[in-house]
Amino acid sequence: MVVRPRRSVLYMPGANARAMEKARDLPADALIFDLEDAVAPAEKETARRQVIETLQKGGYGNRELVVRVNGLMTPWGEADVAEMATAGAHALLIPKVENKQIINGVEGRMLTAQAADAMSIWCMIETPKGVMRAEEIASASPRLGALVMGTSDLAKDLHCLHTPSRGPFMTSLSWCILAARANGLSILDGVHLDLADDDGFAESCRQGREMGFDGKTLIHPKTIAAANAAFAPDDAEVQWSRRVIAAHEEAANAGKGVVLLDGQLIENLHVEEAHRIVGLADRIAEMAG
């Protein structure tokens, strides 16, 4: 089973060429070159050109490279999609997705621009309408690769508070996780805004991992290591998963459908999850090596 690690996904301002250059040495699993929120209107054209030059230069190793474009209804969205479709990114991240028509519009423009078949679409879910239509969005196109929670914008629209428990977000986060998993997509947790709150960030990562997120979107390189640790399977999980796979194979070779391992009944569902964990651990080791 091939699983792509997305433990740490760092936003990089497209207008900051120096930051994008330094990102080549960062241990993030993925980078999002941002043309939207992080770029002032007067810098949009410059940022687009700099991101294209950065992508063409390469040098990012195994990292997944994503470009957050401006929405199609903005003055820059059409050109962002058309030019980024063949610039060398792995995916385009679309802001404020609220229905499948937005995805269909982006996909059509990608086809016109002759984007590679392997290029995927990621969707920001950051408004109440986006949350309510998460299932419609997640099933809109075979190009869909991931949902990305935009909790800052969502909090603004919900008029809710950023509490340590993140209680006000639980319904929205859980609903989007269900939509993503029902359609075989990855899903990434929203950013933690307080860079001085290391304990709060660690707790947010722990909670996100427990809920089922694949990783966390980040706004500063200092948080990469903690996210990588939180969303990676630990040694005990990997060792147990390898034992589950081995025990199941041994039972299957003996003509048995189920097996007991340390007193626990092992069925196909446990084996499937064990393969996912081992595959993730192997890819993480491959990227680090």
C-alpha positions in Angstrom: 0.0 0.0 0.0 1.4 3.4 -1.0 0.5 6.2 1.4 1.8 9.7 0.9 2.8 11.4 4.2 1.1 14.8 4.7 1.9 15.2 8.4 3.2 18.8 8.0 2.0 21.1 5.2 3.5 24.5 5.4 2.1 27.6 3.8 4.7 29.8 2.0 3.9 33.3 0.8 4.3 33.4 -3.0 5.5 36.9 -2.8 8.5 35.9 -0.6 11.1 34.5 -2.9 13.6 34.2 -0.1 11.3 32.1 2.1 10.5 29.8 -0.9 14.2 29.3 -1.5 14.9 28.4 2.2 12.0 25.9 2.1 14.1 23.5 0.0 15.8 22.5 3.2 12.8 22.3 5.5 11.6 18.8 6.6 7.9 19.5 5.8 6.1 16.8 3.9 4.4 19.3 1.7 4.6 23.0 0.8 1.7 25.3 -0.2 2.9 28.3 -2.3 0.2 30.8 -1.5 -1.0 33.3 -4.1 -4.2 34.1 -2.1 -4.4 35.3 1.5 -0.6 35.8 2.0 -0.3 38.1 -1.0 -1.4 41.7 -1.3 -3.4 42.7 -4.4 -0.5 44.8 -5.8 1.8 41.8 -5.5 -0.4 39.1 -7.1 1.3 39.2 -10.6 4.8 39.2 -9.1 4.0 36.4 -6.7 2.6 34.3 -9.6 5.8 34.8 -11.6 8.0 34.0 -8.6 6.1 30.8 -7.8 6.4 29.6 -11.4 10.1 30.3 -11.4 10.5 28.5 -8.1 8.6 25.4 -9.3 10.6 25.3 -12.5 13.9 25.5 -10.6 12.9 22.6 -8.5 15.2 21.1 -5.8 12.5 20.2 -3.3 13.2 16.5 -3.3 10.3 14.3 -2.4 8.1 17.1 -1.0 4.6 17.5 -2.3 4.2 20.9 -3.9 0.9 22.7 -4.0 -0.2 26.1 -5.1 -3.1 27.9 -3.5 -4.6 30.0 -6.3 -7.0 32.9 -6.0 -10.7 32.1 -6.5 -12.0 32.1 -10.1 -14.3 35.0 -9.4 -11.3 37.2 -8.5 -9.3 39.2 -11.0 -6.4 36.8 -10.7 -8.0 33.3 -10.4 -8.3 32.5 -14.1 -4.6 33.3 -14.9 -3.5 31.5 -11.7 -5.1 28.2 -12.7 -4.1 28.5 -16.4 -0.4 29.2 -15.6 0.0 26.9 -12.6 -1.6 24.0 -14.4 1.7 23.3 -16.1 4.2 25.0 -13.8 5.3 21.8 -12.1 3.1 21.6 -8.9 1.5 18.4 -7.8 -1.8 20.1 -6.9 -3.8 23.3 -6.9 -5.5 24.3 -3.7 -8.8 26.2 -4.3 -10.0 28.6 -1.6 -13.5 28.9 -0.2 -15.0 25.9 -2.1 -18.7 25.9 -1.4 -20.1 23.6 -4.2 -19.2 21.2 -6.9 -19.6 23.8 -9.6 -16.4 25.6 -8.4 -14.5 22.3 -8.8 -16.0 21.7 -12.2 -14.9 25.2 -13.3 -11.3 24.7 -12.1 -11.1 21.2 -13.6 -12.3 22.5 -17.0 -9.7 25.2 -17.0 -7.0 22.7 -16.0 -8.0 20.6 -19.0 -7.9 23.6 -21.3 -4.4 24.4 -20.0 -3.4 20.7 -20.6 -2.6 20.0 -16.9 -1.1 16.5 -16.3 -3.6 13.8 -15.5 -1.8 13.2 -12.2 -2.3 16.8 -11.0 -4.9 16.9 -8.3 -7.3 19.5 -6.8 -7.3 20.3 -3.1 -10.2 22.1 -1.6 -10.3 24.7 1.2 -13.3 24.1 3.4 -13.6 27.4 5.3 -17.1 28.6 5.2 -20.4 27.3 6.6 -21.7 26.5 3.1 -18.5 24.6 2.4 -18.9 22.5 5.5 -22.6 21.8 4.8 -21.7 20.7 1.3 -18.5 18.8 2.1 -19.9 15.5 0.7 -20.9 17.1 -2.6 -17.5 18.7 -2.9 -15.5 15.6 -1.9 -17.3 13.6 -4.7 -17.1 16.3 -7.4 -14.2 15.0 -9.4 -11.7 12.2 -9.7 -9.0 14.9 -9.5 -9.9 15.6 -5.9 -7.0 14.7 -3.6 -7.6 16.4 -0.3 -9.8 18.6 1.8 -8.0 21.4 3.8 -9.7 22.9 6.8 -9.6 26.7 6.9 -10.5 27.2 10.6 -9.6 30.9 10.8 -12.2 32.0 8.1 -14.6 29.4 9.5 -14.4 30.9 13.0 -15.1 34.4 11.6 -18.2 33.2 9.8 -19.4 31.1 12.8 -18.8 34.0 15.2 -17.1 31.4 17.4 -14.0 31.5 19.6 -10.7 29.7 19.3 -10.8 27.7 22.5 -8.1 25.3 23.7 -10.5 22.3 23.3 -11.7 23.6 19.8 -15.2 22.6 20.9 -16.9 25.2 18.6 -15.2 23.5 15.6 -16.0 19.8 16.4 -19.1 19.4 14.4 -17.5 21.0 11.3 -14.3 19.1 11.6 -16.0 15.8 12.1 -18.4 16.3 9.2 -15.6 17.1 6.8 -13.5 14.1 8.0 -16.5 11.9 7.2 -16.9 13.4 3.8 -13.2 13.0 3.0 -13.0 9.4 4.1 -16.2 8.4 2.4 -14.6 9.5 -0.9 -11.1 8.2 -0.3 -9.5 11.7 0.2 -6.9 13.0 2.6 -7.9 15.7 5.0 -5.7 18.3 6.7 -6.4 20.1 9.9 -6.4 23.9 10.1 -3.6 26.1 11.3 -2.7 27.0 14.9 -2.4 30.8 15.0 -0.5 31.4 18.3 3.1 30.6 17.5 4.1 31.3 21.1 1.8 28.6 22.4 3.8 25.4 21.9 1.7 23.4 24.4 -1.5 24.4 22.7 0.0 23.5 19.3 1.0 20.1 20.5 -2.5 19.5 22.0 -4.1 20.6 18.7 -1.9 18.1 16.8 -2.7 15.3 19.3 -6.4 16.0 19.0 -6.2 16.2 15.2 -4.5 12.8 15.0 -7.1 11.2 17.3 -9.9 12.6 15.1 -8.4 11.2 12.0 -6.7 14.0 10.2 -3.7 13.1 8.0 -1.7 16.1 9.1 -1.8 19.8 9.9 -1.4 22.9 7.9 1.3 25.2 9.3 2.2 28.9 9.1 5.8 28.7 10.5 8.7 26.3 10.1 9.2 26.1 13.8 6.1 23.9 14.1 7.2 21.3 11.5 9.0 18.9 13.8 6.1 18.7 16.3 3.6 18.1 13.5 5.8 15.4 12.0 6.1 13.6 15.3 2.4 13.9 16.2 1.0 12.6 12.9 3.6 9.8 12.4 2.9 6.3 13.7 5.2 5.5 16.6 7.6 2.5 16.8 5.1 0.5 18.9 2.3 1.0 16.3 4.6 0.0 13.4 5.9 -3.1 15.2 2.4 -4.2 16.1 1.2 -3.6 12.6 4.0 -5.7 11.1 3.1 -8.5 13.6 -0.5 -8.3 12.5 0.4 -8.6 8.9 2.8 -11.5 9.5 0.2 -13.3 11.7 -2.5 -12.9 9.2 -0.3 -14.2 6.4 0.6 -17.2 8.4 -3.1 -17.9 9.2 -4.1 -17.5 5.6 -1.4 -20.0 4.5 -2.8 -22.4 7.0 -6.3 -22.0 5.6 -7.6 -20.0 8.6 -9.7 -16.9 8.2 -9.0 -15.3 11.6 -6.1 -15.5 14.1 -5.4 -14.5 17.7 -2.4 -12.3 18.4 -1.6 -11.6 22.0 -5.2 -12.5 22.8 -6.7 -10.1 20.2 -8.8 -11.3 17.4 -7.3 -10.2 14.1 -9.6 -9.8 11.1 -9.3 -8.3 7.6 -10.1 -4.8 8.8 -7.1 -4.9 11.2 -4.8 -6.1 8.5 -5.9 -3.3 6.1 -5.1 -0.7 8.8 -1.8 -2.4 9.6 -0.8 -2.2 5.9 -1.7 1.5 5.9 0.4 2.2 9.0 3.4 0.3 7.7 3.1 1.9 4.3 3.1 5.4 5.9 6.1 4.5 8.1 8.0 3.2 5.1 7.3 6.4 3.0 8.3 8.6 6.0 11.6 6.7 6.3 12.1 7.0 2.5 11.6 10.8 2.6 14.0 11.2 5.5 16.7 9.0 3.9 
